Amino acid sequence: MKYISNPVLDKLPAHLQQYIKPQDYNGYSAIDQAVWRYVMRKNVDYLSKMAHASYLEGLKKTGISIDHIPNMYGMNRILKEIGWAAVAVDGFIPPSAFMEFQAYNVLVIASDIRQLDHIEYTPAPDIIHEGAGHAPIIANPEYAEYLRRFGEIGCKAISNAKDYELYEAVRHLSIIKEAPGTPQEEIDKAEKHIEDLQNNMGEPSEIALIRNLHWWTVEYGLIGTPENPKIYGAGLLSSIGESAWCMTDKVKKIPYSIDAAYTSFDITQPQPQLFVTPDFAYLSQVLEEFANTMALRRGGLKGIQKLIESKELGTIELSTGLQISGNFDSVIEHEGKPAFFQTVGPTALSFREKELVGHSTKQHATGFGSPIGKLKGINLAIEDMSPLDLKAYNIFEGQQVSLEFEGHIKVSGEIITGTRNLQGEIILVTFKNCRVSHKDKVLFESNDELYNMAVGREIVSAFNGPADLNSFDLVTHKVSSSTIKVKADSAQSKLEQYYEQIRHFREGKNITISRHKVFEAIRDDYPNDWLLPVELYELAKENGDNDFAQEIAAHLETVKLNHPKLGHLIDDGLNLVNHKFETEKLK
């Protein structure tokens, strides 16, 4: 699948490239363009007063137009000036992948756009949310670095099986909610499924906690003081409904802190509270505070237990710097510390994120197990032993040894060789004719197969994913469901043509179109449509045709009477037009 690349995108690993799809710009209808224009005009009018100053500056810097849905190629030409890029994807992608894109300074943009029926808010990611919400704020260097750092840390967060189930459920709901004609009972069922999952998640995983931080900052963040906040979160910047709602007294404003990580959210409902950061720098401070709680920085028994529970590919790093990547299956503990670990299936060994020669998944195709810690009765860890110490304990080539570790792990065999790190510390010891046991249980025994024993006093880090991205085939993403593209019927196609005619008239591409005839057709054949009459009202005012404008306004009053829920959208559209011309009169 082809997409236009650039120097930033060229750095993306293959397992992220698998999520990218080309933006089908010609697939946007004139109605889609009108939806974009309405939302952007309303947002810019409102957010010029209520958003952080970086928002309007960012719109200019990122090349996002108010009148046209952004073209990804055009955006990337400008984004590269601030070291970022954007890619199109199909709706929601797994959270760890989303955050890893951010770590590479890449914005993930769902290229679909919300239906006119969902113009105020959609639970599905769309180009309004991503392009008009996320992109402008990254022009602020402090925030851009926070976003990059968030991705770097977030993609290392360990998940559990329920996290992926919840992701799939949310993705499914977002797809069917945006699909025209989905029965309400199907939506209700999907929402109930999400509610049930959220109520039975158990202890939240790291990915769940950092996703909360992401939600309350990147998506729904406020900045300033609780008494006088400004908007910077993309979910608010892209929602003409919630951006106004969030500033009312009905939404509680809470000073931002690490407590946000332990505050869950409901994607299907307006948020009852929001967090306010004093400045963008403070976001990074809280992120570092949270990172200090992660297995990434704490390691230990709890870290490897998280990897075992996740049932996903992960990595532990030992105190020598040796990194073991695979699916962790079990750990033997002793006095609250790991004494022996075991992976199952393909496993790779690395040092400083680079796979060790001879220790790929081919060499360790069925798993890898090793003791950790100190030898019993010896206070000096193997990694800290000098050559003389090693010789004193018979730990050198050609020796038949029996090493007993704390935790009742015994390794017996003939040492073949040792592998050292750049500091000269031994990180691996290779045996032949080896037997590994825990008390009376044999963990490994072979006269033919060599045994590689990892050396490390402790686990200093545990994180999601492999140490070396090239060690595993990560291009394995299978889409469970795709966004639903409904082919327009003849009536919808005709309506789209009317929108396109008016768009061409406004842009000067075809000024021979009879706006009066288009209005009559809309009034008679599409009495529920309100957005095109609003655009016609704007053109009538521009041309000084006040009688025509009044006729359109009268029709829109009828639409409001028949559909009260559309009233504020119609009023806002007309007010934008009227305010524009009143302002011009005063100049």
N, C-alpha and C positions, 0 to 999 in steps of 0.2 A: 504494500500500500504506500503510495508516494505522497510526500508532503515536502514543502519548500523548507530547506534547512538553512542554518546560519552557524557562525562559529560557536555560539552558546549551545545550540541544539546538537552540534556535531560531537559534543563531549558526553552526551547522554549514553549510558550503557544500553545494550540491546533489550534488557528486561524492562526498561522504561519505554523504549521506542515501541514496544508491542501494543501500548495503549493508545498511541497517537493515530488519529485518522485525519484525512484531508478535510478542510473546511469547504463544504459545497456552497459557495457563496450564491451561485445561481439558484440554489434551492430555496432561498428566502423569498417569500411572496411579498407583494406590495403591502399586504396587511401586516406581515411581520415587520416591515420597515416602518409602518405607521405606529405600531406598538412601541418599537424602539424609540421613535421620535417623541411620542407622547410621554413616555416614562422619563426620558432624558430631559426634556424641556421642563417637566414638573419637578424633577429632582434638582436640576441646576437652579431653578427658581427658589426652591425651598432650602436646599442644602448650601446655597451660597451664604445663608444666614446661620444654619444649624450644624454644618459639617466642619471638621478641622480644616484649617486653611490649606493644607496640603492637597485637599480633594480637587478644588478648582485648578490649582497650579498643575496638579498631576494630569488632569484631563488634557491640558494643553501639551504637556511634555510627552504624554504617551500617544498623542495623535488620535484621540478618540473623538469622533464627531457626534454632535447632537442630532444631526439629521440623517445619518446613515449608520447601519450596523457595521461595526468595524471589520475590516478585512485583515485576516491574520498576518498576511504578508506585509501589509502596510504598517500594522502595529509593530511587527518585529524589526522593521527598518528603523523605527524610532526607539523601541525598547533597548536595542543593542547599545544605544548611546549611554544608557545607565546600567549596562551590564546584565540585562535580563532578556528573556525571550518568552514567547507564548506558544502553546500547542493546543490543538483541538482534540477533545476526547468525546466518547459517547456516554454522557451522564456521569453518574458516580463511578469512581474507581476505588480500589481498596485504600483505606486510610494510610497505610505505610507507603504505598506507591505515591499517593498524592503528596505526602510530606517529603519523600525522596526527590521528587521533581523540584520542590522548593529549595532543597539543599543544593541543587544545581542551578539555582536562579532562574527557574522556569515556572511560569504561571500555567496552570492547567485550566483550560477554558472549555466548558461544555458548549458546543457550537449551536445547539438547538436554541430556540427562543420560545418563551411562554406563549400560550394561547391568549387571544384577546379576552377570553372569559376569566383568565387568571392574571390580568394585567397588574394587579396590585402586589400579588405574592404568589410564588409557586414553591413547593417543597423540592422540586427538581432543580438541580443546577442548570443554569442557562447562561447565554452570552450576556444578558443584562447583568446578572449577578456577578459573573466572573469578569467580564470586560469593563463594565461601568462601576463595579464595586471594588474588586481587588486591584485592578491595574492602576488606577489613578494614585492610590496611596503609596505604592512602591516607589514613586518618584521622590518620596521623602527618604533620605539615606539612612536615618536611624531606624525607621520602620522596615525598610528593605533588608537591613542587616538582621533585624529581629526575625523577619519571615524566613530568611535563609538559615539562620541558626536554629530556628524552630524546626525546620525541615530536617536539618542535620541530626538533631537530637531525637526528634519524633520518629524518624524512620528506624531508629534503634530500639524503640519501645517494644516490649514483649506483649503479645496478645494472648487470647485464649480462644478455644473453639467457638464459644458463644459470640465473640466479637464478630467473627466472619458471618455467622448466621444473622446477626443483627444488621450488618452491612448489606447482606443480600435482601433482607426484608425491607430495609429503607429504600434500597435501589428499586425494588419491585413496586413499592408504593409510589415513588416519585414518577415512575414510568406510566403506571395506569392512571394516576391523577391527571397527568398532562395529555393522556390519550383521549381524543374526543369520543364521547359516547360510552365511556366506561360506566357500567351499572353502579349505582350508589352502594348496593349491597356488597359488591366486590371491593370497593374502596373501604367500606366499614370493616369488612373481614380482614383486609390487609392492615388497617390501623389497629385493630384489636390484636392481631398477631404481634405487631411491634410493641404494643403495650404489655402483652404477656411476657415477651422476651425481656423488656426493660425491667419488669418486676421480678424476674428470676435470673438475673445475671450473676448472682453471688458476689463474692469479693471482686471489686473492679480491677481489671488488669491495667498494666501501665499504658497500653494504647487507649484504653477507655478513659483514663485520667487525663492523659495529655490531649485527647480529643476534646475533653471538657474545656481545657485551657484554650484550645484553638477556637472553640465555639464562642467563649466569652470574651475573646480578644479579636482575633482575625475576622470572625463572622459578626459578632454582636457587641463589639467593644465601643465604649465611650471614653472620652479623654477630657481632662480638666478637673473640675470638682463636682461632687454630687449635686451641689446647688446650681452649678452652671456648666453642664457637660456639653461637649461637642461630639459629633458622630465620626467614627473612623472605620467601624466594622463593615465589611462588604455586604453582609446580609441586610443591614439597615440601609446602607447607601443605595442598594438596588431595589428596596421595597418601598414603594410610595405610600403604602399603608402603614407599615411598622415604623418607618422613619418619623412619621408624625406621632403615632401612638406612643412611641418610646419616650417622648419628651413630656408626656402628661404625668400627673401625679399618680396615675393608676399603676405606673411601672416604678418599682422601688429601685433606687440608685445606691449601690454599695461600693465603698472604696475597694479597689482591686487588690487582691492578695492571693497567696497560694490556696486559700480556701476555695477559689473558683475551680480548682482541679477536682474537688470533691462535691461540686454542685452539678447535678445532672440536668439535662434539658430534654424538651419534647419538640422534635422537629416539626410536628404537625400543628403546633399551637403558638400563638404570640407569647413572647417571653414575659413572665411576671416580674422578673428583676433583671437588672443589668449591672455590670461592674465598670467602674470608672477608674482609669489609670491617670495619675497626675501628669505623666509625659510618656513618650515612647521609650525612653531609656529605662524606665521602671519595668516595662514589659520584659526586657532582657534580664533584669535583676530577678524577677519572679521565676522566669524560665530556668535560670541557673539554680535557683533554690529548689525547684522541682527536680531538675536533672540530678541533683545531689541525693535524691531519694531513690533513683532508679538503679536497677541491677547493673546498668552500664557503668556506674561509678562505684557501686557497693560490692558487686560480685558476691562471693561467699556462698553458703549453703542455700540461702533463700534465692539467690540469683539462678543457680542451676535448677532449683525446684520449679521456678517460673518457666524455664525453658522446657522442662519435662511436661508440665501441665499444658503448655501451649501446643504441643504436638506439631510444631512448625520448625523449619530450619533455623538454627541459631548458632551462636558462637560463645565459647568461654575463653577468657584469656587468663593465663597463669602468671604468677609473679615474675617468671623469667621472660615473659613476653610471648611465649608460645601460645598460639591460638588454635583451638580445635573447633571445627565447624561441622555440624551434622544435626541429626535428629536425636536429641538426648532422651534416653529411655529410662535410666535408673541412676540412683546415687546411693552409696553406702555412707552413712554419717557416723561420726564419733565425737561425742562431747560437743555437739552443736556445730561441727565443722564437717565438710565433705572429706571422706577418706578414699573413695574410689568412685569413678563415674563410668558410664557406658553409653555409647551411641549405638544406633541401629541403622543399617543401610549406609549408603555412600557418605564418607567422611573425609575431610581434607585438613591438613595441618599447615599453618602459616606462621609467619613472623612479620610483624608490622604490615599487615594486610597484603603480604605477598606469599603465595604458596611455596612451601619448601620443596625443593627438588626431590622427587622420589616419594612424595607423600600426598599424592593426589587421590581423588575418589577411586581411581583404578587400583591403587595399592591398598586402599582401605574401603573396599567395596561393600563389606558386610558389617562394618562398624569399627569402633575403636574404644578401648577401655584402658584405664590407667589409675594407679594410686596417686594421691595428692598428699602433700604434707611432709613432715619430718620423719626420719628413721627413729624407731623406738629407742629411748634411752640416750639419744644423741641430740644435743641442743642445737647443733649446727646443721642448717638445711643443706641438702646436696648442692644446690645452686651457689651457696656461699663458700663451699669448700675450695681450698687452694689445691694445686696439683699434689702437694705433699699430703694434705688431708685425704684426698681421694685415694692415694696410694695406701695410706694408713688403714683405710676401711676396705681395701681391695676392690675399689670401684675403678677399674681400668681394664683395657683391652686384654682378652685372653684369660681373664680370671673367672673361675667358677665361684659364684657368690650366692648368698641367701640374704636378701634384704628384707627386714621386717619393719614395717611402717607402723606409726601410731594408728590405731583403728583396726589392728589385727589383720592387716594386709601383708602377705608375704610374696616376694618375687624371687624365684630361684632359677638360675641358669648361667650360661656362659656369656660374658659380655663380648660383643663383637666390636662395637665402636660407640662413640659418643658424638653428638652434634651440638655445637656451641653457637651462642648468639654473638652479636657484634661486641658485646662487653666481655666476651670470653667465658660466660657462664654456660654450663651444660644445660641444654633444654630437652634433649632426648638421649636415652640410652637404649641401644639395640642389643637384644639377647638372641641366642639360639638355644635349642633344647630347654625351653623355658616353661615354668609352671607358675601360675599366679593363683593365689587362694585367699579366701576370707574365712578365718577359723577353719572349719572342716569342709567348706564349700570350694570347689575348684571353679575359678573364673575363666582361666585360659590354660591350655596345655597343648604343646605341639613339639614334636621332634623335627618336623619338616619346615614349619612356618616360622619366620622370624617374628619376634615380639618387640614392639617399640614402646618403651616406657616414657611417658611424659614426665618432665621434671618441673616441679613448682611447689613452693611452700603453701600457696593458697590461690584461690580463684579471685582475681582482682576486678574482673569485669565479666558480665554476661549480657548479651544483646541479641536482638532479632537479626536474622540474615547471616550470610557468610562473611568471613573476614576478607577473603579475596573473591570479588564478584566473578572472576573467570574460572573459579573452581567448580561451579555448578551450572547446569543448564537451567536458567531462571525464566526462559521464555516459555512459560507454561500456562499463562493466564487463559482461562476459558470463560467466555461471557455466558452467564446463565440466562440473561434476557437483554434485549436491546430496546432502545427507544422506539416507540411505535410511530411509523410514518403512515398517516392515513391519506389516501389519494382523494383529492377534492372532487366532489360531485359537480354536476353541471351548474347548480345554483351557486355553490361556493366559488367555482371557477369564474362565473360571471361577476360575482361580488369582487373577487380579486382583480378582475379587469377594470372595474370602476375605480378601485383604489389606485391602480397603476396609472390610469388616465389622469387622475387628479394629481398624482405625484409628478407625472411628466409635465403637467401644466405648471405646477409650482416651480419646477426646476427649469422651465423655459424650453423644454424639449418639444412640446407640442401645445401651442397656445390657441389652437383652433377648436379645442374641445369645448363643448357646451356644458358649462358647470350646472346650468339650470336643468338640463335634461338628465344629467347624472343624479342631481338631487331628487328629481321627480321619480326616477327609477328606484332610488334607495328608499324614498318615502313610501312608495307603493308596493315594492317587491321585498324590501328588507326593513320592515318597520321597527325591528329590534336593534338594528345597527346604529350605534351612536358615534363611533370614532370618525367615520368618514364625514358625517354632517358637521362635526366639530372642525375638521380640516376645511370643509367648504365654507364654514362661517369665517374662518381666518382669511381665506382668499377673498371673500366678499368684503370684509373690512379693509383689506389691503387695497382693493380696487375702488373703495369709496361707495360700494353698492349697499347702502344701509337698508333699503327695502328688502333686498335679498337676504341680508344678514338677519333681519327681524323675522322673515319667513322661516328661516332655518331654526332660529332660536325658539319660535313658537312650536315647531315640530319636535324639537328636543324636549320641550316642556311636556309634550304628550308622551314621549318615550319615558320620561321620568315618572309620570303618573302611572304608566303601565308597569314600570320596572323600578320601584323606589330604591333598590340597592345600587342602581347605576347613577343615582342623583348626584352624589358628591363627585363622581368621576366626570360627569358632564359639566357640572358647575366649575370644577377646577380647570377643565379644558377651556371653557369660555372665559373664565377669569384671567387665565394666562394671556389669551388673545386681547382682551379688553385692557388689561394692565399694560401690555406692550404698546398699544396705540395711544393710550392716555399718556404714557411716558414720552412717546415720540412727540406728542402735541406740546408738551412742556419744554421741549428742547428748543 
